[in-house]
Protein backbone atom coordinates (compact mmCIF):
# COMPACT_ATOMS: atom_id res chain seq x y z
CA UNK A 1 0.00 0.00 0.00
CA UNK A 2 1.03 3.61 -0.36
CA UNK A 3 0.56 6.68 1.81
CA UNK A 4 0.43 9.93 -0.16
CA UNK A 5 0.44 13.45 1.23
CA UNK A 6 -1.31 15.88 -1.11
CA UNK A 7 -0.08 19.47 -1.39
CA UNK A 8 2.38 19.39 1.48
CA UNK A 9 0.54 19.54 4.80
CA UNK A 10 -2.40 21.53 3.39
CA UNK A 11 -4.10 18.66 1.56
CA UNK A 12 -5.41 15.29 2.69
CA UNK A 13 -3.25 12.31 3.56
CA UNK A 14 -4.30 9.37 1.36
CA UNK A 15 -3.99 5.71 2.36
CA UNK A 16 -4.11 3.86 -0.96
CA UNK A 17 -4.64 0.10 -0.70
CA UNK A 18 -4.13 -1.55 -4.07
CA UNK A 19 -1.78 -0.38 -6.84
CA UNK A 20 -3.09 -2.40 -9.78
CA UNK A 21 -4.86 -1.09 -12.87
CA UNK A 22 -7.18 1.35 -11.08
CA UNK A 23 -5.04 2.00 -8.00
CA UNK A 24 -2.06 2.81 -10.17
CA UNK A 25 -4.18 5.30 -12.11
CA UNK A 26 -5.30 6.97 -8.86
CA UNK A 27 -1.69 7.15 -7.70
CA UNK A 28 -0.56 8.75 -10.98
CA UNK A 29 -3.35 11.32 -10.87
CA UNK A 30 -2.56 12.31 -7.28
CA UNK A 31 1.14 12.64 -8.05
CA UNK A 32 0.88 14.44 -11.41
CA UNK A 33 -2.18 16.62 -10.87
CA UNK A 34 -1.94 17.32 -7.15
CA UNK A 35 1.81 17.03 -6.48
CA UNK A 36 1.38 14.27 -3.92
CA UNK A 37 4.45 12.65 -2.41
CA UNK A 38 4.28 8.97 -1.51
CA UNK A 39 5.78 6.39 0.82
CA UNK A 40 5.24 2.64 0.49
CA UNK A 41 4.35 0.25 3.30
CA UNK A 42 4.07 -3.56 3.13
CA UNK A 43 0.57 -5.00 3.47
CA UNK A 44 0.12 -8.76 3.35
CA UNK A 45 -3.12 -10.00 1.74
CA UNK A 46 -2.74 -13.52 3.17
CA UNK A 47 -1.63 -13.20 6.82
CA UNK A 48 -4.20 -11.58 9.15
CA UNK A 49 -1.80 -11.41 12.09
CA UNK A 50 0.85 -9.70 10.03
CA UNK A 51 -1.70 -7.25 8.63
CA UNK A 52 -2.62 -6.20 12.16
CA UNK A 53 0.98 -5.27 12.90
CA UNK A 54 1.32 -3.56 9.53
CA UNK A 55 -1.79 -1.44 10.15
CA UNK A 56 -0.24 -0.29 13.42
CA UNK A 57 2.94 0.73 11.57
CA UNK A 58 0.90 2.61 8.98
CA UNK A 59 -1.13 4.42 11.63
CA UNK A 60 2.02 5.45 13.51
CA UNK A 61 3.45 7.03 10.35
CA UNK A 62 0.43 9.25 9.65
CA UNK A 63 0.42 12.99 10.42
CA UNK A 64 -1.22 13.92 13.70
CA UNK A 65 -3.71 16.33 12.13
CA UNK A 66 -5.43 16.94 8.81
CA UNK A 67 -7.99 15.04 6.76
CA UNK A 68 -7.42 11.38 5.97
CA UNK A 69 -8.78 9.50 2.97
CA UNK A 70 -8.68 5.70 2.97
CA UNK A 71 -8.92 4.38 -0.61
CA UNK A 72 -9.63 0.72 -1.44
CA UNK A 73 -8.75 -0.27 -4.99
CA UNK A 74 -7.24 -3.59 -3.96
CA UNK A 75 -8.23 -7.22 -3.86
CA UNK A 76 -7.46 -10.09 -6.19
CA UNK A 77 -10.99 -11.09 -7.14
CA UNK A 78 -12.47 -11.44 -10.61
CA UNK A 79 -15.48 -12.89 -12.41
CA UNK A 80 -14.21 -16.42 -11.72
CA UNK A 81 -13.78 -15.91 -7.96
CA UNK A 82 -15.43 -18.35 -5.56
CA UNK A 83 -17.48 -17.57 -2.46
CA UNK A 84 -14.39 -18.34 -0.37
CA UNK A 85 -12.30 -15.91 -2.41
CA UNK A 86 -14.84 -13.14 -1.95
CA UNK A 87 -15.26 -13.86 1.76
CA UNK A 88 -11.51 -13.47 2.25
CA UNK A 89 -11.42 -10.21 0.30
CA UNK A 90 -14.44 -8.84 2.17
CA UNK A 91 -12.80 -9.68 5.50
CA UNK A 92 -9.67 -7.72 4.49
CA UNK A 93 -11.82 -4.76 3.47
CA UNK A 94 -13.74 -4.93 6.76
CA UNK A 95 -10.43 -4.65 8.63
CA UNK A 96 -9.63 -1.45 6.75
CA UNK A 97 -13.08 0.02 7.36
CA UNK A 98 -12.60 -0.64 11.08
CA UNK A 99 -9.11 0.86 10.93
CA UNK A 100 -10.48 4.01 9.27
CA UNK A 101 -12.94 4.40 12.13
CA UNK A 102 -10.15 4.28 14.72
CA UNK A 103 -8.20 7.00 12.91
CA UNK A 104 -11.01 9.51 13.42
CA UNK A 105 -10.38 11.38 16.65
CA UNK A 106 -11.31 14.85 17.78
CA UNK A 107 -12.48 16.90 14.81
CA UNK A 108 -10.25 15.06 12.33
CA UNK A 109 -12.33 13.99 9.29
CA UNK A 110 -11.77 10.53 7.79
CA UNK A 111 -13.24 9.60 4.40
CA UNK A 112 -13.46 6.19 2.74
CA UNK A 113 -13.42 5.60 -1.03
CA UNK A 114 -14.21 2.07 -2.16
CA UNK A 115 -13.94 0.53 -5.63
CA UNK A 116 -16.77 -1.90 -6.44
CA UNK A 117 -17.86 -3.29 -9.84
CA UNK A 118 -20.78 -2.37 -12.08
CA UNK A 119 -20.05 -5.43 -14.21
CA UNK A 120 -20.25 -7.71 -11.20
CA UNK A 121 -23.46 -6.44 -9.67
CA UNK A 122 -25.34 -5.64 -12.90
CA UNK A 123 -24.23 -8.63 -14.99
CA UNK A 124 -26.67 -9.41 -17.85
CA UNK A 125 -28.62 -6.16 -17.31
CA UNK A 126 -28.87 -3.65 -20.15
CA UNK A 127 -29.85 0.03 -20.24
CA UNK A 128 -29.11 0.29 -16.53
CA UNK A 129 -30.26 3.53 -14.92
CA UNK A 130 -29.72 5.07 -11.52
CA UNK A 131 -32.80 3.16 -10.39
CA UNK A 132 -31.61 -0.29 -11.56
CA UNK A 133 -31.48 -2.88 -8.81
CA UNK A 134 -28.26 -4.94 -8.46
CA UNK A 135 -28.86 -8.62 -9.20
CA UNK A 136 -25.50 -10.43 -9.05
CA UNK A 137 -25.31 -13.73 -10.91
CA UNK A 138 -22.09 -15.12 -9.45
CA UNK A 139 -20.05 -14.96 -6.20
CA UNK A 140 -17.95 -12.08 -7.50
CA UNK A 141 -20.92 -9.73 -7.84
CA UNK A 142 -22.53 -10.91 -4.60
CA UNK A 143 -19.25 -10.30 -2.80
CA UNK A 144 -18.91 -6.79 -4.21
CA UNK A 145 -22.44 -5.96 -3.11
CA UNK A 146 -21.67 -7.30 0.36
CA UNK A 147 -18.61 -5.06 0.51
CA UNK A 148 -20.72 -2.03 -0.40
CA UNK A 149 -23.14 -2.92 2.38
CA UNK A 150 -20.29 -3.24 4.88
CA UNK A 151 -19.21 0.32 4.14
CA UNK A 152 -22.81 1.58 4.26
CA UNK A 153 -23.15 0.18 7.78
CA UNK A 154 -19.83 1.57 9.03
CA UNK A 155 -19.91 4.17 11.75
CA UNK A 156 -17.43 6.86 12.72
CA UNK A 157 -16.60 8.00 9.18
CA UNK A 158 -17.33 11.29 7.45
CA UNK A 159 -17.74 10.75 3.69
CA UNK A 160 -18.10 7.28 2.19
CA UNK A 161 -17.96 6.92 -1.58
CA UNK A 162 -18.55 3.76 -3.62
CA UNK A 163 -17.46 3.66 -7.26
CA UNK A 164 -18.92 1.13 -9.69
CA UNK A 165 -16.80 0.99 -12.85
CA UNK A 166 -17.86 -0.96 -15.91
CA UNK A 167 -15.28 -2.89 -18.01
CA UNK A 168 -11.98 -1.16 -17.25
CA UNK A 169 -9.06 -1.09 -19.65
CA UNK A 170 -5.63 0.49 -19.46
CA UNK A 171 -1.98 -0.30 -18.90
CA UNK A 172 -0.64 -1.96 -15.77
CA UNK A 173 2.39 -3.99 -14.71
CA UNK A 174 0.00 -6.61 -13.38
CA UNK A 175 -0.52 -9.82 -15.34
CA UNK A 176 -4.27 -9.26 -15.16
CA UNK A 177 -5.36 -7.12 -18.10
CA UNK A 178 -8.72 -6.68 -19.75
CA UNK A 179 -9.80 -7.54 -23.28
CA UNK A 180 -8.72 -4.26 -24.91
CA UNK A 181 -5.16 -4.25 -23.57
CA UNK A 182 -4.75 -8.00 -24.12
CA UNK A 183 -5.76 -7.65 -27.78
CA UNK A 184 -3.34 -4.77 -28.36
CA UNK A 185 -0.43 -6.33 -26.48
CA UNK A 186 -0.84 -9.75 -28.08
CA UNK A 187 -1.13 -8.26 -31.57
CA UNK A 188 2.15 -6.43 -31.07
CA UNK A 189 3.81 -9.68 -29.98
CA UNK A 190 2.14 -11.94 -32.55
CA UNK A 191 0.32 -13.90 -29.84
CA UNK A 192 -3.19 -15.34 -29.85
CA UNK A 193 -5.87 -13.78 -27.65
CA UNK A 194 -8.48 -16.13 -26.23
CA UNK A 195 -11.86 -14.44 -25.89
CA UNK A 196 -14.44 -15.71 -23.37
CA UNK A 197 -17.36 -13.88 -24.98
CA UNK A 198 -18.62 -13.85 -28.55
CA UNK A 199 -18.33 -11.20 -31.29
CA UNK A 200 -21.75 -9.74 -30.45
CA UNK A 201 -21.22 -9.48 -26.69
CA UNK A 202 -21.89 -5.90 -25.56
CA UNK A 203 -19.81 -4.21 -22.89
CA UNK A 204 -19.29 -0.66 -21.68
CA UNK A 205 -15.54 0.08 -21.70
CA UNK A 206 -13.98 2.77 -19.52
CA UNK A 207 -10.36 3.97 -19.40
CA UNK A 208 -8.54 3.40 -16.10
CA UNK A 209 -6.93 6.85 -16.19
CA UNK A 210 -10.38 8.46 -16.39
CA UNK A 211 -11.26 6.66 -13.16
CA UNK A 212 -7.95 7.68 -11.60
CA UNK A 213 -8.51 11.36 -12.39
CA UNK A 214 -12.09 11.25 -11.14
CA UNK A 215 -11.19 9.61 -7.83
CA UNK A 216 -8.27 11.97 -7.31
CA UNK A 217 -10.58 14.96 -7.67
CA UNK A 218 -13.11 13.43 -5.30
CA UNK A 219 -10.39 12.72 -2.75
CA UNK A 220 -8.84 16.18 -2.85
CA UNK A 221 -11.96 18.33 -3.34
CA UNK A 222 -14.09 16.55 -0.79
CA UNK A 223 -16.27 19.44 0.30
CA UNK A 224 -18.02 19.52 3.68
CA UNK A 225 -19.38 16.30 5.15
CA UNK A 226 -23.19 16.18 5.36
CA UNK A 227 -24.65 17.18 8.71
CA UNK A 228 -27.41 14.61 8.40
CA UNK A 229 -28.76 11.96 6.07
CA UNK A 230 -26.79 9.23 4.30
CA UNK A 231 -23.04 9.73 4.18
CA UNK A 232 -22.62 7.07 1.49
CA UNK A 233 -22.64 8.17 -2.14
CA UNK A 234 -22.49 5.80 -5.09
CA UNK A 235 -21.06 6.68 -8.51
CA UNK A 236 -21.47 4.65 -11.71
CA UNK A 237 -18.36 5.08 -13.85
CA UNK A 238 -19.12 3.95 -17.39
CA UNK A 239 -19.05 5.45 -20.88
CA UNK A 240 -22.79 5.28 -21.46
CA UNK A 241 -22.09 3.78 -24.89
CA UNK A 242 -21.75 0.02 -25.17
CA UNK A 243 -19.57 -1.62 -27.83
CA UNK A 244 -19.53 -5.16 -29.16
CA UNK A 245 -16.42 -7.33 -29.01
CA UNK A 246 -16.39 -7.14 -32.81
CA UNK A 247 -16.29 -3.33 -32.72
CA UNK A 248 -13.41 -3.39 -30.24
CA UNK A 249 -11.47 -5.76 -32.51
CA UNK A 250 -12.09 -3.55 -35.55
CA UNK A 251 -11.01 -0.37 -33.73
CA UNK A 252 -7.78 -2.06 -32.70
CA UNK A 253 -7.18 -3.41 -36.20
CA UNK A 254 -7.47 0.15 -37.54
CA UNK A 255 -4.83 1.39 -35.11
CA UNK A 256 -2.41 -1.54 -34.96
CA UNK A 257 -2.18 -2.46 -38.65
CA UNK A 258 -1.10 -5.95 -37.66
CA UNK A 259 -3.03 -9.21 -37.76
CA UNK A 260 -5.03 -10.03 -34.64
CA UNK A 261 -4.85 -13.73 -33.82
CA UNK A 262 -8.13 -14.63 -32.10
CA UNK A 263 -9.58 -17.73 -30.46
CA UNK A 264 -13.18 -17.55 -29.32
CA UNK A 265 -14.08 -19.96 -26.53
CA UNK A 266 -16.67 -22.43 -27.90
CA UNK A 267 -18.40 -22.36 -24.49
CA UNK A 268 -18.00 -18.71 -23.47
CA UNK A 269 -18.23 -18.01 -19.74
CA UNK A 270 -18.50 -14.24 -20.05
CA UNK A 271 -20.89 -13.55 -22.91
CA UNK A 272 -23.78 -11.72 -21.24
CA UNK A 273 -24.53 -8.21 -22.49
CA UNK A 274 -24.29 -5.16 -20.22
CA UNK A 275 -25.00 -1.52 -20.90
CA UNK A 276 -25.61 1.69 -18.96
CA UNK A 277 -27.60 4.81 -19.76
CA UNK A 278 -25.69 8.13 -19.94
CA UNK A 279 -28.26 9.61 -17.55
CA UNK A 280 -27.02 7.25 -14.82
CA UNK A 281 -23.50 8.73 -14.86
CA UNK A 282 -22.25 11.55 -12.60
CA UNK A 283 -22.63 15.01 -14.07
CA UNK A 284 -18.93 15.82 -13.60
CA UNK A 285 -17.71 12.53 -15.13
CA UNK A 286 -16.15 12.80 -18.60
CA UNK A 287 -15.20 9.41 -20.11
CA UNK A 288 -12.74 9.12 -22.97
CA UNK A 289 -14.27 7.74 -26.21
CA UNK A 290 -13.27 4.13 -26.88
CA UNK A 291 -11.38 4.86 -30.13
CA UNK A 292 -9.35 7.58 -28.40
CA UNK A 293 -8.61 5.35 -25.44
CA UNK A 294 -7.43 2.55 -27.71
CA UNK A 295 -5.08 4.97 -29.49
CA UNK A 296 -3.61 6.02 -26.16
CA UNK A 297 -2.98 2.41 -25.12
CA UNK A 298 -1.34 1.62 -28.46
CA UNK A 299 0.91 4.70 -28.23
CA UNK A 300 1.88 3.87 -24.66
CA UNK A 301 2.71 0.24 -25.37
CA UNK A 302 4.71 1.18 -28.46
CA UNK A 303 6.73 3.63 -26.40
CA UNK A 304 7.95 0.78 -24.20
CA UNK A 305 7.24 2.75 -21.02
CA UNK A 306 5.67 -0.26 -19.30
HELIX and SHEET records of a PDB file:
HELIX    1   1 UNK A   21  UNK A   34  1                                  14    
HELIX    2   2 UNK A   48  UNK A   60  1                                  13    
HELIX    3   3 UNK A   83  UNK A  103  1                                  21    
HELIX    4   4 UNK A  118  UNK A  121  1                                   4    
HELIX    5   5 UNK A  139  UNK A  152  1                                  14    
HELIX    6   6 UNK A  179  UNK A  189  1                                  11    
HELIX    7   7 UNK A  208  UNK A  220  1                                  13    
HELIX    8   8 UNK A  245  UNK A  256  1                                  12    
HELIX    9   9 UNK A  278  UNK A  280  5                                   3    
HELIX   10  10 UNK A  290  UNK A  303  1                                  14    
SHEET    1   A 7 UNK A  37  UNK A  40  0                                        
SHEET    2   A 7 UNK A   2  UNK A   5 -1                                        
SHEET    3   A 7 UNK A  13  UNK A  17 -1                                        
SHEET    4   A 7 UNK A  68  UNK A  72  1                                        
SHEET    5   A 7 UNK A 110  UNK A 115  1                                        
SHEET    6   A 7 UNK A 160  UNK A 165  1                                        
SHEET    7   A 7 UNK A 232  UNK A 237  1                                        
SHEET    1   B 2 UNK A 167  UNK A 169  0                                        
SHEET    2   B 2 UNK A 205  UNK A 207  1                                        
SHEET    1   C 2 UNK A 192  UNK A 195  0                                        
SHEET    2   C 2 UNK A 261  UNK A 264  1                                        
SHEET    1   D 2 UNK A 202  UNK A 203  0                                        
SHEET    2   D 2 UNK A 243  UNK A 244 -1                                        
END                                                                             
